[in-house]
Amino acid sequence: MRRVRTQVTLIQRVVAAIVGVVAASAMLLTFPTMRTVGTSMLASAGILGVVAGVAAQSTLGNLFAGLQIAFGDMVRIGDTVVVDGEWGTVEEITLTFLSVRTWDERRITMPVSYFTNKPFENWSRGGTQKVATVFFHLDHTAPIEEMRERLREIVQKSPAWDGRDWNLVVTDTTPSTIMVRALITARDPDDAWTVRCEVREKMITWLRDAHPYALPRIATAPAAQAPQALLESERRRERERHDHFARFEDGLRKDAPRSR
């Protein structure tokens, strides 16, 4: 349906442009003076064609790119695309430019030749189904089996889940944390975004309340000293105490004769 809509829109624009040019030419040729001018222009049509082609190279490129997009089924009105890192929906396609409406209601307008010269993502081509992924950085003691059960409860209650598949696995580990990935399928990119946010929020809340030890922690206690280091420290303090008392006794002996 989107393919037919795109093609019909561009065909209407092409037909309107051709009809406009033919009508304007017919009106001008009704005047004898314009017929003479027209004959002179036809005589130099070859040179004018070359000059016009060079001058309007970019415009003609966009024109043919628009026809290529329309009949090549490369992108259609309503498709969800990612261009230059921006996610949005194709809102309008003309012979020269294409408009994309982003998720935050901005409009990105670009020449249609962009889609024939540069790679882009079309999430609607071949179907709108999408796989959503959520990553968690957790402590090594995280209860993985209980997390799987909790994820099953969350997705079964979520209207954004399409019922195809879900799973939860540990994908990586570091000396201080593990990487846990939750995977959930959705009907389209909008539902994928919704279920991703829902799973992230509910899983973090459940871990915080039921298993706070599973959340990543930062060690702030001083590192434990080795037994030999502790022994040397104790010996050093003992020598300092001994020297202190020795100096105190020497002072008493020096003061004793004076008091007599």
C-alpha positions, -999 to 999 in steps of 0.1 A, spaced: 0 0 0 28 24 9 45 15 -24 14 24 -45 10 56 -25 46 67 -32 44 59 -69 10 76 -74 23 107 -56 54 110 -78 34 102 -110 10 130 -102 38 155 -98 55 144 -130 22 147 -150 14 181 -134 49 194 -144 45 180 -180 10 194 -184 22 228 -171 50 230 -196 29 219 -226 1 243 -217 25 272 -213 41 264 -246 8 261 -264 -4 295 -251 29 312 -262 28 296 -296 -6 312 -304 12 345 -308 30 350 -342 60 366 -325 65 337 -302 64 313 -331 94 331 -347 112 329 -314 103 293 -310 118 285 -344 150 302 -335 152 283 -302 147 250 -320 176 258 -342 199 262 -312 182 235 -291 213 213 -292 236 239 -277 209 250 -252 204 214 -242 240 209 -233 242 242 -214 210 235 -195 221 199 -187 254 211 -172 238 239 -153 209 218 -139 230 186 -133 221 185 -96 184 191 -103 182 165 -130 201 141 -108 175 146 -80 147 142 -106 159 108 -118 167 97 -83 131 105 -73 119 83 -102 143 56 -92 131 56 -56 95 56 -66 97 27 -91 126 9 -75 108 4 -42 139 16 -23 120 37 2 83 45 6 61 70 24 56 57 59 88 37 61 108 39 93 144 49 84 177 59 100 196 86 81 227 104 95 220 88 129 185 102 131 155 78 134 122 88 118 94 82 94 93 91 57 66 117 55 69 131 19 87 122 -13 89 146 -42 109 146 -74 137 166 -58 136 162 -20 124 138 7 111 147 42 116 126 73 97 132 105 118 123 136 106 108 168 106 143 185 85 158 157 114 175 138 114 175 100 146 165 82 146 175 45 172 161 22 177 157 -16 164 123 -29 198 117 -44 210 111 -8 192 78 -8 207 66 -40 243 76 -32 246 68 5 237 38 27 208 41 51 187 19 73 151 10 63 135 -8 92 102 -12 73 117 -31 43 109 -68 44 85 -63 74 82 -40 104 91 -66 131 119 -55 154 141 -71 181 146 -49 212 176 -54 234 183 -42 270 217 -45 287 223 -46 324 257 -41 342 253 -62 374 274 -78 402 286 -113 398 261 -125 425 231 -114 403 203 -141 404 202 -149 367 175 -176 369 152 -154 389 158 -126 364 147 -148 336 114 -156 355 109 -119 362 115 -110 325 89 -136 315 63 -120 338 71 -85 325 69 -93 288 37 -114 292 20 -84 307 33 -59 282 10 -50 252 41 -40 232 54 -76 231 43 -95 200 46 -129 216 73 -143 193 103 -146 215 123 -134 245 154 -145 264 180 -134 289 217 -144 288 250 -133 302 270 -119 273 302 -106 290 320 -104 322 346 -81 338 366 -83 371 339 -63 388 306 -68 368 288 -90 344 269 -80 312 233 -93 311 213 -89 279 175 -92 277 160 -97 242 123 -90 234 106 -91 200 80 -64 189 57 -57 161 73 -25 149 101 0 160 76 20 181 67 -11 202 103 -21 204 112 12 220 83 10 244 90 -26 255 127 -18 259 120 11 283 94 -9 302 117 -39 307 146 -17 318 125 3 343 107 -27 359 138 -49 360 159 -23 377 131 -15 402 127 -53 410 165 -57 415 167 -26 437 139 -39 460 144 -77 460 181 -81 452 200 -49 460 232 -69 462 230 -76 425 234 -40 415 270 -29 407 290 -16 437 321 6 440 345 -6 467 356 24 489 373 5 519 411 7 520 429 -23 507 439 -50 533 476 -50 542 496 -81 539 505 -99 573 542 -91 569 534 -54 564 512 -54 595 540 -70 615 565 -45 604 541 -17 613 536 -31 648 574 -34 653 579 2 642 553 15 666 569 -6 694 603 10 687 588 45 688 572 38 722 605 24 735 625 54 723 599 77 739 602 61 773 640 59 771 641 97 765 617 102 794 639 82 818 670 100 807 654 133 815 644 121 850 680 110 858 694 144 847 670 163 869 676 142 900 710 158 912 696 192 907 667 185 931 691 175 958 
